[in-house]
Amino acid sequence: MKNCFICVLLLLGLGAWCDSFTAEIRLGSDILADRGFRDLDGKRVGLLTNPGGVNRDGVSTVELLWKAPNVNLVALFGAEHGVYGDILAGKEFPDSIDRKTGLPIFSLYGPGPVREPTPKMLQHIDILVYDLQDTGARSYTFITTMGKAMAECGRAGVDFMVLDRPNPLGGLRVEGPHYNPRFRSLVGYWPIPYVYGMTCGELARMIKGERMNDHTCRLLVLTMKGWRRSMVWDDTGLDWVPTSPNVPYGRSPMYQVATGMLGEIGGVDIGIHTKRPFEYIAIDWLKAPKTASYLNGLGLPGIRFHASKVVSQRDGLRGRLVPSVEIVFRDPATAPLSVINFYLLDAVNRVSGRDLFQAALDRGKDWRMFDKVNGTDATRRDLQAGRSVSSIAKSWEAEVRRFKARRQRYLIYQ
């Protein structure tokens, strides 16, 4: 009888443990609706969003606010890739009229270049609501747009609301090169590591609290329920809506961090404009089996490299079957990400004898975008000087520790 009682307790405990891992996540937009949209009562509302701005049931925040009887939605704002997420990276777009609601769409990636709300855009708005799903990487421009919009709202006396969303890389992983102010740009605007391990709401709190902007705004973050820092996207149970053309799946942010910086140098195909963006490197001269073997020999946790072949989309090789090295995340929560770019660079040089930095120069391309995305030129200089990738990664650790200590007061979730 005693053993049966213990078994029952164990089963109840196991059930509670399982329930904790299948808890329903309610996003900031769900919480806003749960509160009857009262935070927007009597206010003229602007919304900065894209297709990734949906609630847990897949309803877009545009539709949610447009149909709410007590919400006066007066304008939409589009960051890079536009409100509908169909504009290619780096391509500017003008203001327009939304075909579904008839509302004005103000471009924050427009000609000029316009990269933040102007006083004219904000003059008929009392509160700007932010609901963009980012990727957890400093170079993904949405968090730059968020902070710049916060500053302009502060300048104009407009409130700023963040509808919080999961960081698809999780809230524990912090890694990568830190930002050098000399390289400040839209793809590296905040003094944070490349992978910063915060939700957009937490980062907004830090931007305000650390006075990273020249103006502060009245900030309201509607926090999620059910999300934990240990969760990567696949743990959330939420459907992924592509945030931009080359981030089509919930796994894509991990791959984007792993090879996106390498892609800024060029010289190899990383799957852009295919169904598997950022998931491999491929080129006709690649010694794929030896390269994969070398990389696997490094013993990086949670990741394996497989030699294969893919149909190239690269100019001059389009349609040809070429050797590739595929990245496979076996344990997404523990695998390193940003450092993979540099291990791949090193492996290509060691095994195939190709210096991609020099090859870029030979093609008439410079390294400025690579340095901007890194937020520093130290990584490139160290690689060119022959410094080991492991020592480069180790050099980030002190700054990562300092950042973790600074960010602690702004964290919301356990």
ZAKOLKE-722230 format. One record per residue (C-alpha): x, y, z negated. Coordinates in steps of 0.05 Angstrom, whole numbers, plus 5000, padded with zeros to 4 digits. Example, Ala and Ser with C-alpha at 12.3 -4.5 7.8 and 13.67 -1.06 7.14 Angstrom:
REM residues 2
+------+------+------+
|   px |   py |   pz |
+------+------+------+
| 5246 | 4910 | 4844 |
| 5273 | 4979 | 4857 |
+------+------+------+
***
This chain:
REM residues 414
+------+------+------+
|   px |   py |   pz |
+------+------+------+
| 5000 | 5000 | 5000 |
| 5057 | 5047 | 4982 |
| 5090 | 5033 | 5049 |
| 5025 | 5047 | 5086 |
| 5018 | 5113 | 5049 |
| 5089 | 5132 | 5070 |
| 5073 | 5113 | 5142 |
| 5012 | 5157 | 5142 |
| 5053 | 5215 | 5116 |
| 5106 | 5203 | 5169 |
| 5053 | 5201 | 5224 |
| 5022 | 5265 | 5199 |
| 5089 | 5298 | 5196 |
| 5106 | 5273 | 5266 |
| 5039 | 5300 | 5291 |
| 5053 | 5368 | 5261 |
| 5123 | 5368 | 5291 |
| 5094 | 5351 | 5360 |
| 5041 | 5405 | 5353 |
| 5094 | 5456 | 5338 |
| 5128 | 5440 | 5404 |
| 5064 | 5443 | 5444 |
| 5037 | 5506 | 5411 |
| 5001 | 5551 | 5460 |
| 5041 | 5612 | 5479 |
| 5001 | 5675 | 5482 |
| 5035 | 5730 | 5522 |
| 5033 | 5804 | 5508 |
| 4978 | 5811 | 5559 |
| 4937 | 5757 | 5524 |
| 4946 | 5793 | 5458 |
| 4924 | 5859 | 5490 |
| 4860 | 5824 | 5513 |
| 4850 | 5790 | 5445 |
| 4851 | 5860 | 5414 |
| 4797 | 5883 | 5462 |
| 4846 | 5929 | 5497 |
| 4836 | 5978 | 5439 |
| 4908 | 6001 | 5445 |
| 4889 | 6033 | 5512 |
| 4822 | 6063 | 5491 |
| 4813 | 6134 | 5515 |
| 4880 | 6136 | 5553 |
| 4897 | 6143 | 5626 |
| 4939 | 6081 | 5640 |
| 4996 | 6069 | 5688 |
| 5020 | 5998 | 5699 |
| 5090 | 5977 | 5719 |
| 5085 | 5904 | 5742 |
| 5092 | 5853 | 5798 |
| 5064 | 5783 | 5813 |
| 5101 | 5754 | 5752 |
| 5058 | 5799 | 5708 |
| 5003 | 5748 | 5693 |
| 4971 | 5723 | 5630 |
| 4976 | 5650 | 5608 |
| 4917 | 5632 | 5653 |
| 4950 | 5663 | 5715 |
| 4907 | 5726 | 5717 |
| 4947 | 5786 | 5740 |
| 4953 | 5845 | 5692 |
| 4930 | 5889 | 5749 |
| 4864 | 5851 | 5752 |
| 4860 | 5846 | 5676 |
| 4865 | 5921 | 5665 |
| 4825 | 5940 | 5727 |
| 4766 | 5899 | 5704 |
| 4769 | 5915 | 5630 |
| 4709 | 5961 | 5618 |
| 4745 | 6006 | 5568 |
| 4811 | 6014 | 5606 |
| 4822 | 6073 | 5653 |
| 4876 | 6046 | 5700 |
| 4898 | 6104 | 5744 |
| 4963 | 6083 | 5777 |
| 5010 | 6025 | 5792 |
| 5086 | 6027 | 5792 |
| 5132 | 5980 | 5830 |
| 5204 | 5962 | 5811 |
| 5252 | 5928 | 5860 |
| 5215 | 5878 | 5904 |
| 5150 | 5917 | 5897 |
| 5084 | 5907 | 5862 |
| 5072 | 5845 | 5904 |
| 5142 | 5817 | 5898 |
| 5151 | 5807 | 5973 |
| 5205 | 5859 | 5988 |
| 5276 | 5834 | 5995 |
| 5330 | 5851 | 5945 |
| 5360 | 5920 | 5954 |
| 5307 | 5943 | 6004 |
| 5275 | 6009 | 5986 |
| 5201 | 6020 | 5996 |
| 5156 | 6083 | 5995 |
| 5096 | 6101 | 5954 |
| 5031 | 6071 | 5979 |
| 4959 | 6055 | 5963 |
| 4941 | 5989 | 5932 |
| 4898 | 5949 | 5981 |
| 4859 | 5915 | 5925 |
| 4843 | 5971 | 5877 |
| 4854 | 6034 | 5919 |
| 4901 | 6060 | 5865 |
| 4965 | 6096 | 5882 |
| 5028 | 6054 | 5878 |
| 5089 | 6094 | 5858 |
| 5155 | 6065 | 5881 |
| 5212 | 6062 | 5830 |
| 5256 | 6034 | 5884 |
| 5241 | 6084 | 5936 |
| 5277 | 6130 | 5985 |
| 5317 | 6185 | 5955 |
| 5334 | 6142 | 5919 |
| 5280 | 6144 | 5866 |
| 5296 | 6096 | 5810 |
| 5252 | 6122 | 5753 |
| 5184 | 6155 | 5746 |
| 5184 | 6229 | 5766 |
| 5146 | 6282 | 5726 |
| 5095 | 6284 | 5783 |
| 5082 | 6209 | 5777 |
| 5071 | 6215 | 5702 |
| 5031 | 6280 | 5699 |
| 4963 | 6245 | 5699 |
| 4983 | 6187 | 5654 |
| 4979 | 6181 | 5578 |
| 5012 | 6112 | 5572 |
| 5055 | 6069 | 5618 |
| 5047 | 5994 | 5608 |
| 5105 | 5949 | 5627 |
| 5092 | 5877 | 5646 |
| 5149 | 5849 | 5688 |
| 5177 | 5779 | 5681 |
| 5253 | 5786 | 5684 |
| 5306 | 5731 | 5687 |
| 5348 | 5744 | 5625 |
| 5408 | 5770 | 5663 |
| 5434 | 5841 | 5657 |
| 5440 | 5848 | 5733 |
| 5366 | 5835 | 5747 |
| 5343 | 5906 | 5756 |
| 5277 | 5902 | 5719 |
| 5308 | 5916 | 5651 |
| 5344 | 5976 | 5680 |
| 5278 | 6002 | 5707 |
| 5245 | 5990 | 5640 |
| 5295 | 6031 | 5602 |
| 5298 | 6087 | 5653 |
| 5221 | 6090 | 5652 |
| 5223 | 6093 | 5576 |
| 5269 | 6154 | 5580 |
| 5225 | 6190 | 5630 |
| 5163 | 6175 | 5589 |
| 5198 | 6204 | 5528 |
| 5216 | 6266 | 5568 |
| 5144 | 6274 | 5592 |
| 5110 | 6257 | 5526 |
| 5079 | 6193 | 5554 |
| 5073 | 6131 | 5511 |
| 5106 | 6066 | 5533 |
| 5078 | 5997 | 5520 |
| 5114 | 5931 | 5532 |
| 5072 | 5868 | 5541 |
| 5124 | 5819 | 5518 |
| 5143 | 5756 | 5557 |
| 5191 | 5698 | 5548 |
| 5264 | 5703 | 5566 |
| 5269 | 5644 | 5615 |
| 5341 | 5630 | 5592 |
| 5318 | 5627 | 5520 |
| 5334 | 5672 | 5461 |
| 5396 | 5637 | 5435 |
| 5443 | 5639 | 5494 |
| 5487 | 5702 | 5494 |
| 5547 | 5699 | 5541 |
| 5586 | 5731 | 5597 |
| 5625 | 5794 | 5611 |
| 5607 | 5857 | 5573 |
| 5591 | 5922 | 5606 |
| 5644 | 5976 | 5619 |
| 5611 | 6045 | 5625 |
| 5654 | 6060 | 5687 |
| 5612 | 6009 | 5725 |
| 5544 | 6033 | 5705 |
| 5493 | 6019 | 5760 |
| 5424 | 5993 | 5770 |
| 5452 | 5921 | 5765 |
| 5489 | 5937 | 5701 |
| 5460 | 5994 | 5660 |
| 5459 | 5973 | 5587 |
| 5518 | 5958 | 5540 |
| 5499 | 5885 | 5532 |
| 5530 | 5819 | 5553 |
| 5511 | 5790 | 5621 |
| 5465 | 5740 | 5587 |
| 5435 | 5776 | 5527 |
| 5384 | 5728 | 5497 |
| 5328 | 5777 | 5483 |
| 5257 | 5786 | 5508 |
| 5241 | 5850 | 5545 |
| 5204 | 5874 | 5483 |
| 5264 | 5862 | 5438 |
| 5310 | 5896 | 5487 |
| 5263 | 5956 | 5492 |
| 5267 | 5961 | 5416 |
| 5343 | 5959 | 5419 |
| 5347 | 6011 | 5475 |
| 5305 | 6058 | 5432 |
| 5337 | 6040 | 5365 |
| 5408 | 6046 | 5390 |
| 5392 | 6110 | 5429 |
| 5418 | 6082 | 5494 |
| 5375 | 6134 | 5530 |
| 5380 | 6209 | 5526 |
| 5306 | 6212 | 5510 |
| 5266 | 6167 | 5464 |
| 5193 | 6150 | 5475 |
| 5136 | 6128 | 5431 |
| 5143 | 6052 | 5440 |
| 5093 | 5998 | 5427 |
| 5111 | 5925 | 5437 |
| 5054 | 5874 | 5439 |
| 5089 | 5812 | 5415 |
| 5076 | 5740 | 5438 |
| 5051 | 5684 | 5395 |
| 5080 | 5614 | 5398 |
| 5146 | 5630 | 5432 |
| 5211 | 5609 | 5398 |
| 5282 | 5630 | 5413 |
| 5303 | 5558 | 5430 |
| 5254 | 5555 | 5489 |
| 5278 | 5559 | 5560 |
| 5224 | 5568 | 5612 |
| 5209 | 5494 | 5622 |
| 5193 | 5490 | 5547 |
| 5139 | 5542 | 5550 |
| 5086 | 5503 | 5588 |
| 5072 | 5566 | 5629 |
| 5069 | 5568 | 5704 |
| 5124 | 5607 | 5737 |
| 5104 | 5660 | 5788 |
| 5162 | 5681 | 5833 |
| 5190 | 5747 | 5808 |
| 5226 | 5760 | 5874 |
| 5236 | 5721 | 5939 |
| 5298 | 5684 | 5915 |
| 5272 | 5668 | 5845 |
| 5216 | 5620 | 5864 |
| 5218 | 5570 | 5806 |
| 5223 | 5569 | 5731 |
| 5292 | 5539 | 5738 |
| 5315 | 5593 | 5786 |
| 5339 | 5644 | 5734 |
| 5390 | 5593 | 5708 |
| 5418 | 5581 | 5777 |
| 5417 | 5655 | 5793 |
| 5463 | 5668 | 5734 |
| 5507 | 5608 | 5752 |
| 5522 | 5629 | 5824 |
| 5494 | 5699 | 5836 |
| 5560 | 5734 | 5821 |
| 5597 | 5687 | 5867 |
| 5546 | 5705 | 5921 |
| 5568 | 5778 | 5916 |
| 5636 | 5759 | 5943 |
| 5609 | 5717 | 6001 |
| 5647 | 5665 | 6040 |
| 5603 | 5608 | 6019 |
| 5529 | 5592 | 6026 |
| 5492 | 5592 | 5958 |
| 5424 | 5574 | 5986 |
| 5395 | 5644 | 5994 |
| 5333 | 5644 | 6039 |
| 5325 | 5568 | 6030 |
| 5279 | 5529 | 5985 |
| 5336 | 5520 | 5935 |
| 5367 | 5589 | 5924 |
| 5429 | 5592 | 5880 |
| 5430 | 5516 | 5869 |
| 5493 | 5497 | 5908 |
| 5553 | 5522 | 5946 |
| 5563 | 5499 | 6017 |
| 5609 | 5513 | 6076 |
| 5639 | 5472 | 6133 |
| 5710 | 5471 | 6104 |
| 5690 | 5452 | 6032 |
| 5722 | 5389 | 6004 |
| 5659 | 5372 | 5967 |
| 5676 | 5305 | 5934 |
| 5743 | 5330 | 5908 |
| 5712 | 5396 | 5885 |
| 5656 | 5362 | 5848 |
| 5705 | 5314 | 5816 |
| 5750 | 5372 | 5793 |
| 5691 | 5409 | 5764 |
| 5663 | 5348 | 5728 |
| 5733 | 5337 | 5699 |
| 5727 | 5403 | 5662 |
| 5675 | 5370 | 5616 |
| 5628 | 5429 | 5615 |
| 5569 | 5413 | 5569 |
| 5499 | 5401 | 5596 |
| 5519 | 5405 | 5670 |
| 5543 | 5360 | 5727 |
| 5565 | 5374 | 5798 |
| 5546 | 5329 | 5857 |
| 5577 | 5326 | 5926 |
| 5525 | 5326 | 5980 |
| 5507 | 5357 | 6047 |
| 5457 | 5411 | 6065 |
| 5432 | 5445 | 6128 |
| 5466 | 5512 | 6129 |
| 5430 | 5578 | 6137 |
| 5495 | 5617 | 6143 |
| 5508 | 5657 | 6207 |
| 5552 | 5616 | 6254 |
| 5533 | 5551 | 6219 |
| 5457 | 5556 | 6221 |
| 5424 | 5489 | 6229 |
| 5488 | 5449 | 6218 |
| 5497 | 5397 | 6164 |
| 5554 | 5419 | 6120 |
| 5587 | 5394 | 6055 |
| 5559 | 5422 | 5990 |
| 5569 | 5418 | 5915 |
| 5503 | 5418 | 5878 |
| 5494 | 5442 | 5807 |
| 5451 | 5397 | 5762 |
| 5431 | 5421 | 5693 |
| 5424 | 5360 | 5648 |
| 5413 | 5400 | 5585 |
| 5390 | 5470 | 5605 |
| 5390 | 5495 | 5533 |
| 5464 | 5483 | 5521 |
| 5496 | 5489 | 5590 |
| 5540 | 5550 | 5602 |
| 5516 | 5594 | 5659 |
| 5554 | 5657 | 5678 |
| 5622 | 5623 | 5672 |
| 5602 | 5573 | 5727 |
| 5612 | 5627 | 5779 |
| 5685 | 5632 | 5761 |
| 5697 | 5558 | 5754 |
| 5668 | 5550 | 5825 |
| 5714 | 5605 | 5850 |
| 5774 | 5572 | 5818 |
| 5755 | 5502 | 5843 |
| 5747 | 5526 | 5915 |
| 5816 | 5558 | 5911 |
| 5849 | 5498 | 5879 |
| 5817 | 5443 | 5920 |
| 5804 | 5474 | 5988 |
| 5858 | 5527 | 5986 |
| 5809 | 5584 | 5998 |
| 5817 | 5650 | 5961 |
| 5747 | 5680 | 5969 |
| 5770 | 5748 | 5944 |
| 5823 | 5753 | 5999 |
| 5775 | 5723 | 6050 |
| 5726 | 5779 | 6033 |
| 5779 | 5831 | 6048 |
| 5796 | 5796 | 6113 |
| 5723 | 5802 | 6134 |
| 5725 | 5877 | 6118 |
| 5684 | 5869 | 6055 |
| 5704 | 5899 | 5988 |
| 5692 | 5875 | 5917 |
| 5651 | 5934 | 5891 |
| 5585 | 5897 | 5884 |
| 5619 | 5838 | 5850 |
| 5650 | 5886 | 5799 |
| 5583 | 5923 | 5790 |
| 5546 | 5858 | 5776 |
| 5600 | 5837 | 5727 |
| 5596 | 5905 | 5695 |
| 5672 | 5908 | 5697 |
| 5731 | 5896 | 5742 |
| 5768 | 5859 | 5687 |
| 5740 | 5791 | 5709 |
| 5763 | 5798 | 5780 |
| 5831 | 5825 | 5761 |
| 5842 | 5768 | 5712 |
| 5821 | 5716 | 5765 |
| 5867 | 5747 | 5817 |
| 5924 | 5747 | 5767 |
| 5915 | 5673 | 5757 |
| 5888 | 5675 | 5687 |
| 5850 | 5612 | 5669 |
| 5774 | 5614 | 5670 |
| 5771 | 5584 | 5600 |
| 5814 | 5641 | 5572 |
| 5772 | 5693 | 5609 |
| 5709 | 5663 | 5577 |
| 5743 | 5663 | 5509 |
| 5759 | 5737 | 5516 |
| 5684 | 5751 | 5516 |
| 5672 | 5720 | 5448 |
| 5689 | 5778 | 5403 |
| 5643 | 5826 | 5441 |
| 5588 | 5773 | 5441 |
| 5594 | 5768 | 5365 |
| 5590 | 5843 | 5357 |
| 5529 | 5846 | 5402 |
| 5494 | 5791 | 5364 |
| 5504 | 5829 | 5300 |
| 5478 | 5894 | 5331 |
| 5417 | 5861 | 5362 |
| 5395 | 5825 | 5299 |
| 5352 | 5881 | 5272 |
| 5313 | 5885 | 5337 |
| 5295 | 5811 | 5343 |
| 5222 | 5793 | 5336 |
| 5220 | 5717 | 5343 |
| 5251 | 5660 | 5305 |
+------+------+------+
***
